[in-house]
């Protein structure tokens, strides 16, 4: 089953842009890993110093491989060296995937029609 990671990283506001630019090799390495579906960092335009990280992995084994990859440790060290103030991350095991919009174009919040096996 797919795994999604959502993280929030707080840095000194004057260090965010450099951190993000210098992180590009780590981001590219993660994207190239087997089982990486999506991986990106984005600056929060409403909260100075905040970066959001979004990751999607094919399954738990792919995520475990990511954690063993040297680029993961390098990325973690890079964030720490950028003046880390706080961080929060969570992983979610995805048990159902459905479109947001029904055939009529109406957004739907409920699940239940397409559970993953």
C-alpha positions, 0 to 999 in steps of 0.5 A: 500500500502507498505511504505518504509523508507530510512534514513541516520544517521551521528554519530562521526565515533568512536561511530558508531560500538557501536551504531549499536551493542547496537541498536540490541534490538531496531532492533529486536523489530521493526522486530517483530512488526506486519506489518514489512516486513524489517528493518535493519541498515547498516554501510556505508563503504565509509562514516565514521560515517554514518549508513543507515536505511532501513524499509519496512512496510505492509501499513501506519497503520503498520507504525503508529503502529511502531511510537506508539511502545515504541521501536521506542522512545527507538531507537530514544533516543539511536541514540541521546545519540550516538552523533547524528550529522545529520539525514535525513529520508524519507518515500515513499508510494509504488504504483507499485512493479515489478521485476528489471530484465525482463525474458531475465535478462535485468534490466528495469527502467520503471514501468507500468505493475503491479500497486498495487490496 
